[in-house]
């Protein structure tokens, strides 16, 4: 699912509920300007038990940031809360733990969101 012309600004909270498929290998949450300029690519990978984050600028990937844990389960709905400023994205994981990822594009407003892979969106809310 892709959402375009959504306004997600610095200081707002983006809540997304996702249900990974029962046989999910991976899924990704992308936030940015468009499919070639993604400020935050959040990519849980069940097959390697890791969360990989990255950014895409002009169609070129940056350096991956890898966290070696997955505090959620295939087939079970999970919630993520995302905030950001011009320096960092702050992601609250379903177990309440936090992870950060640098806002490498450095902007304070994004309008593009998508979820790809072996999962479906249950709900999204920006407040």
C-alpha positions in Angstrom: 0.0 0.0 0.0 1.3 3.4 -0.9 0.0 6.8 0.4 1.0 10.0 -1.4 0.3 13.5 -0.3 0.0 12.6 3.3 1.6 15.3 5.5 3.7 14.0 8.3 5.5 16.8 10.1 8.2 17.2 12.7 6.6 16.8 16.2 3.6 14.7 15.0 3.2 11.0 16.0 2.6 8.5 13.2 1.0 5.3 14.5 0.8 2.3 12.2 -0.7 -1.1 13.0 0.6 -3.9 10.9 -0.2 -7.6 10.7 2.7 -9.7 9.3 1.6 -12.8 7.4 2.0 -16.1 9.2 4.9 -17.0 6.9 6.3 -13.5 6.7 10.0 -13.3 5.8 10.1 -9.5 5.9 8.2 -6.3 5.5 9.1 -2.6 5.2 7.7 0.7 6.3 8.9 3.6 4.2 8.5 7.3 4.9 9.9 10.0 2.6 9.1 12.3 -0.4 8.6 9.6 -3.0 9.7 6.0 -4.0 13.2 7.3 -4.9 13.8 9.5 -1.8 13.0 7.6 1.4 14.1 9.2 4.7 13.3 6.1 6.7 13.2 2.5 5.4 12.3 0.3 8.4 12.7 -3.3 7.4 12.1 -6.1 10.0 13.5 -9.4 8.7 12.2 -12.5 10.3 14.5 -14.8 8.3 17.6 -13.1 9.9 15.9 -12.0 13.2 17.0 -8.4 12.6 15.6 -4.9 11.9 17.4 -3.1 9.1 17.0 0.6 8.6 18.3 2.7 5.7 17.5 5.6 3.5 17.2 6.1 -0.2 18.4 9.3 -1.9 17.9 9.8 -5.6 17.5 6.0 -6.0 20.7 5.2 -4.1 20.8 3.3 -0.8 22.9 4.6 2.1 24.6 2.5 4.8 22.4 0.0 6.7 21.8 0.2 10.4 21.0 -3.2 11.8 19.4 -4.1 15.2 19.6 -7.8 16.1 16.2 -8.4 17.6 12.5 -8.6 16.6 10.1 -7.8 19.5 7.0 -9.0 17.6 5.8 -12.2 16.0 4.7 -13.4 12.5 0.9 -13.5 12.2 0.3 -11.2 15.1 -0.8 -7.6 14.8 1.8 -5.1 16.0 1.9 -1.3 16.6 4.7 1.1 15.8 4.8 4.7 16.8 7.1 7.0 14.8 8.2 10.6 15.6 10.9 12.6 14.0 12.8 15.8 13.8 15.4 17.1 11.3 18.1 14.9 12.9 16.4 11.6 14.0 13.5 9.2 13.6 12.3 7.7 16.9 10.5 4.4 16.6 8.7 2.9 19.5 8.5 -0.9 18.9 5.5 -3.1 20.0 7.3 -4.2 23.2 7.7 -0.5 24.2 11.5 -0.4 23.5 12.8 2.4 21.3 15.2 2.7 18.4 16.5 5.7 16.6 17.5 6.2 13.0 19.2 9.3 11.6 17.1 11.6 9.4 19.6 11.6 6.7 17.5 13.6 4.3 17.2 16.2 7.1 13.7 17.5 6.2 10.9 18.3 8.7 8.0 17.3 6.5 7.3 14.1 4.4 4.4 13.2 2.2 5.0 9.6 1.1 4.4 6.4 3.0 4.2 2.8 2.0 4.3 -0.7 3.5 5.6 -3.5 1.3 6.4 -7.2 1.8 4.6 -10.0 3.6 2.3 -7.8 5.8 -0.8 -5.8 5.6 -1.8 -2.5 7.2 -4.5 -2.7 9.8 -4.6 1.0 10.6 -2.7 4.3 10.3 -3.1 7.5 12.3 -1.2 10.8 12.4 -1.7 13.1 15.4 
